[in-house]
Amino acid sequence: MAHRAARQVIATYSTSFGIASALLPRAMRRDIAHLYAVVRIADEIVDGAAPAETASAQLEAYEEAVCAAPARPFHTDPILHAYAATARHCGFAEEHLRAFFASMRTDLTPREYTPEELTQYIYGSAEVIGLLCLDVFLADAPYAGDRAYLENGARHLGAAFQKVNFLRDLHEDTVRLGRAYYPRDLTSVDKQKIVESIKADLAEATPTIEELPRGARVGVRAAAGIYGRLTEQLDAMTTQELHARRAHVPAWEKAAIAARAVARG
């Protein structure tokens, strides 16, 4: 029951990660679903699922529950129960979870982020998620090489995914949620610099993907391919178009990207 509850979260909220995770071996797929579920719940708390006046307290309570979960063998919350087993098995570092929740906490207050604040936000909201995913991928297949090399790639890939989502959600974030990860008066020059930084992150991450265990490699390659296609779309869009519509990869194209990832082995 615990795994089914977590699996339903990823199936409901993310077709891109759902497709990519479906290519992972069963045990990895299970652990990624458990991690994704707690991350998504925290994200929902700050994005409006919780009333504004109680969101801070709810996020703090959830942070403590998540960080304490691995020490307990049983939880009445099925998602926490599933996550706890994964965290123990994969050896998640509490400091990475704390960094994630710190970034989520900043989203509770509408703001325009400075470049320095944004760098720190991306670390907590995305780069550490890449590191936690790497913990999953290597839990049963220790890496004989330089782990720091893989960690660098995981951080860059997480950062690329986050920046893509910032541009995809530009209108929603600035208008409904009051968050300006990028300047509110984003210019075409600003947008192009962001796209180039995404391309640089993907280029830094791509060779490290090939060093992952085969089971993980195929799924991560598919996810990177989908986000690479989104980057191409964002590159071609004007700033006005970013506000008018959300970049989207159709299901048939995601399936084709996934098939190519599998074919490469």
C-alpha positions as CSV (number, residue, x, y, z in Angstrom):
1,M,0.0,0.0,0.0
2,A,2.8,2.4,0.9
3,H,4.5,2.0,-2.5
4,R,1.2,2.3,-4.4
5,A,0.5,5.6,-2.6
6,A,3.9,7.1,-3.6
7,R,3.6,5.7,-7.1
8,Q,0.3,7.5,-7.6
9,V,1.9,10.8,-6.8
10,I,4.5,10.6,-9.6
11,A,1.9,9.2,-12.0
12,T,-0.4,12.2,-11.3
13,Y,2.1,15.1,-11.3
14,S,4.8,14.4,-13.8
15,T,4.5,12.7,-17.2
16,S,8.2,13.4,-18.0
17,F,9.6,11.9,-14.9
18,G,6.9,9.2,-15.0
19,I,8.1,8.1,-18.5
20,A,11.8,8.3,-17.5
21,S,11.3,6.4,-14.2
22,A,9.4,3.7,-16.0
23,L,12.7,2.8,-17.7
24,L,14.5,2.2,-14.4
25,P,14.8,-1.3,-12.9
26,R,12.0,-2.1,-10.5
27,A,13.9,-1.3,-7.3
28,M,15.3,2.0,-8.5
29,R,11.8,2.9,-9.9
30,R,10.3,2.2,-6.5
31,D,12.9,4.3,-4.6
32,I,12.6,7.3,-7.0
33,A,8.8,7.2,-6.6
34,H,9.2,7.3,-2.8
35,L,11.6,10.3,-3.0
36,Y,9.5,12.1,-5.6
37,A,6.4,11.8,-3.4
38,V,7.8,13.6,-0.4
39,V,9.3,16.3,-2.6
40,R,6.1,16.8,-4.4
41,I,4.1,17.1,-1.1
42,A,6.4,19.7,0.2
43,D,6.1,21.6,-3.1
44,E,2.3,21.4,-2.9
45,I,2.3,22.9,0.6
46,V,4.2,26.0,-0.6
47,D,2.3,26.3,-3.9
48,G,-1.1,26.7,-2.2
49,A,-2.5,23.4,-1.1
50,A,-2.1,24.6,2.4
51,P,-3.8,27.9,3.6
52,A,-1.3,30.8,3.5
53,E,-1.6,31.4,7.2
54,T,-0.7,27.8,8.1
55,A,1.7,26.9,5.3
56,S,4.9,27.8,7.2
57,A,3.9,25.7,10.2
58,Q,2.8,22.8,7.9
59,L,6.1,22.9,6.0
60,E,8.1,22.9,9.1
61,A,6.2,20.0,10.5
62,Y,6.5,18.1,7.3
63,E,10.3,18.8,7.2
64,E,10.7,17.3,10.7
65,A,8.6,14.3,9.8
66,V,10.6,13.6,6.7
67,C,14.0,14.0,8.4
68,A,12.9,11.9,11.3
69,A,11.3,9.2,9.2
70,P,14.3,6.9,8.5
71,A,14.8,6.3,12.3
72,R,11.3,4.8,12.7
73,P,10.4,1.3,11.3
74,F,6.7,2.1,10.9
75,H,4.6,5.1,9.9
76,T,0.9,5.5,9.7
77,D,1.4,7.8,6.7
78,P,2.0,5.4,3.8
79,I,4.2,7.8,1.8
80,L,6.4,8.6,4.8
81,H,6.6,4.8,5.5
82,A,7.7,4.2,1.9
83,Y,10.2,7.1,1.9
84,A,11.7,6.0,5.2
85,A,12.6,2.6,3.8
86,T,14.2,4.2,0.8
87,A,16.1,6.7,2.8
88,R,17.6,4.0,5.0
89,H,18.5,1.8,2.0
90,C,20.0,4.5,-0.1
91,G,21.7,6.4,2.8
92,F,20.2,9.8,2.2
93,A,22.1,12.6,3.9
94,E,19.9,14.7,6.2
95,E,21.8,17.9,5.1
96,H,20.4,17.4,1.6
97,L,16.9,17.2,2.8
98,R,17.4,20.3,5.0
99,A,18.7,22.2,2.0
100,F,15.7,21.2,0.0
101,F,13.3,22.4,2.7
102,A,15.2,25.6,3.1
103,S,14.6,26.4,-0.5
104,M,10.9,25.5,-0.2
105,R,10.6,27.8,2.8
106,T,11.8,30.8,0.7
107,D,8.9,30.2,-1.7
108,L,6.4,31.0,1.1
109,T,7.2,34.7,0.8
110,P,6.7,36.3,-2.6
111,R,9.9,37.9,-3.8
112,E,12.2,38.8,-6.6
113,Y,15.3,36.7,-6.2
114,T,18.8,38.2,-6.5
115,P,21.3,36.1,-8.5
116,E,23.0,35.0,-5.3
117,E,19.6,33.9,-3.7
118,L,18.7,32.1,-6.9
119,T,21.9,30.1,-6.9
120,Q,21.2,29.0,-3.4
121,Y,17.6,28.3,-4.2
122,I,18.5,26.1,-7.1
123,Y,21.0,24.2,-5.0
124,G,18.3,23.3,-2.5
125,S,15.4,22.8,-4.8
126,A,17.1,20.9,-7.6
127,E,20.8,20.1,-7.2
128,V,20.4,18.2,-4.0
129,I,17.5,16.2,-5.6
130,G,20.0,15.2,-8.2
131,L,22.4,14.0,-5.5
132,L,19.6,12.1,-3.7
133,C,18.7,10.4,-7.0
134,L,22.4,9.5,-7.4
135,D,22.2,7.8,-4.0
136,V,19.3,5.7,-5.4
137,F,21.2,4.8,-8.5
138,L,24.3,3.7,-6.7
139,A,22.7,2.0,-3.7
140,D,23.0,-1.5,-5.1
141,A,25.8,-0.7,-7.7
142,P,28.7,1.1,-6.0
143,Y,30.7,3.2,-8.4
144,A,34.4,2.4,-8.6
145,G,35.4,5.7,-10.1
146,D,35.4,9.3,-8.8
147,R,32.0,9.8,-7.2
148,A,32.6,13.6,-7.1
149,Y,32.5,13.4,-11.0
150,L,29.0,11.9,-10.9
151,E,27.9,14.3,-8.2
152,N,28.9,17.2,-10.3
153,G,26.9,15.9,-13.2
154,A,23.9,15.2,-11.0
155,R,23.9,18.8,-9.7
156,H,24.2,20.3,-13.2
157,L,21.4,18.1,-14.5
158,G,19.1,19.1,-11.6
159,A,20.0,22.7,-12.2
160,A,19.1,22.4,-15.9
161,F,15.8,20.8,-15.1
162,Q,14.9,23.6,-12.6
163,K,15.9,26.4,-15.0
164,V,13.8,24.9,-17.7
165,N,10.8,24.7,-15.3
166,F,11.4,28.3,-14.3
167,L,10.9,29.4,-17.9
168,R,8.0,27.0,-18.6
169,D,6.2,28.3,-15.5
170,L,7.2,32.0,-15.9
171,H,3.6,33.3,-16.1
172,E,2.3,31.1,-13.3
173,D,5.1,31.9,-10.9
174,T,5.1,35.7,-11.4
175,V,1.4,36.3,-11.8
176,R,-0.3,33.8,-9.5
177,L,2.4,33.0,-6.9
178,G,4.2,36.3,-6.9
179,R,7.7,34.7,-7.3
180,A,10.3,36.2,-9.7
181,Y,13.1,33.7,-10.0
182,Y,14.1,35.8,-13.1
183,P,13.5,39.5,-13.6
184,R,9.9,40.4,-13.9
185,D,10.7,42.5,-17.0
186,L,12.6,39.6,-18.6
187,T,14.2,40.6,-21.9
188,S,15.1,38.5,-24.9
189,V,18.7,39.0,-23.9
190,D,18.0,37.8,-20.4
191,K,16.1,34.8,-21.7
192,Q,18.9,33.8,-24.1
193,K,21.5,33.9,-21.3
194,I,19.3,31.6,-19.3
195,V,18.9,29.2,-22.2
196,E,22.6,29.2,-22.7
197,S,23.2,28.4,-19.1
198,I,20.7,25.5,-19.4
199,K,22.6,24.2,-22.4
200,A,25.9,24.5,-20.5
201,D,24.4,22.5,-17.6
202,L,23.2,19.8,-19.9
203,A,26.5,19.6,-21.6
204,E,28.3,19.2,-18.3
205,A,25.9,16.5,-17.1
206,T,25.7,14.4,-20.3
207,P,29.0,12.6,-20.2
208,T,28.4,11.7,-16.5
209,I,25.1,9.9,-17.4
210,E,27.1,7.4,-19.4
211,E,29.0,6.4,-16.2
212,L,25.8,5.5,-14.3
213,P,24.8,1.8,-13.9
214,R,23.0,0.7,-17.0
215,G,19.6,0.5,-15.4
216,A,19.8,4.1,-14.2
217,R,21.6,5.3,-17.4
218,V,18.7,4.6,-19.7
219,G,16.1,6.4,-17.5
220,V,18.3,9.5,-16.8
221,R,19.2,9.7,-20.5
222,A,15.5,9.8,-21.4
223,A,14.8,12.5,-18.8
224,A,17.7,14.6,-20.1
225,G,16.5,14.1,-23.7
226,I,13.0,15.3,-22.8
227,Y,14.4,18.4,-21.1
228,G,16.8,18.9,-24.0
229,R,13.8,19.1,-26.3
230,L,12.1,21.5,-24.0
231,T,15.2,23.7,-24.0
232,E,15.1,23.8,-27.8
233,Q,11.5,25.0,-27.6
234,L,12.3,27.6,-25.1
235,D,15.2,28.8,-27.2
236,A,12.8,29.4,-30.1
237,M,10.1,31.2,-28.0
238,T,9.9,34.9,-27.4
239,T,9.5,36.3,-23.9
240,Q,5.9,37.1,-24.8
241,E,5.3,33.5,-25.8
242,L,6.7,32.4,-22.5
243,H,3.9,34.2,-20.8
244,A,1.3,33.1,-23.2
245,R,1.9,29.3,-23.3
246,R,3.8,26.6,-21.6
247,A,6.5,24.7,-23.5
248,H,5.4,21.1,-23.9
249,V,6.7,17.9,-25.4
250,P,3.9,15.8,-26.8
251,A,3.5,12.2,-25.5
252,W,4.5,10.7,-28.9
253,E,7.7,12.6,-28.9
254,K,8.5,11.7,-25.3
255,A,8.0,8.1,-26.2
256,A,10.3,8.4,-29.2
257,I,13.0,10.0,-26.9
258,A,12.6,7.2,-24.4
259,A,12.9,4.6,-27.2
260,R,16.1,6.1,-28.4
261,A,17.5,6.1,-24.9
262,V,16.7,2.4,-24.6
263,A,18.2,1.6,-28.0
264,R,21.5,3.1,-27.0
265,G,21.7,0.7,-24.0
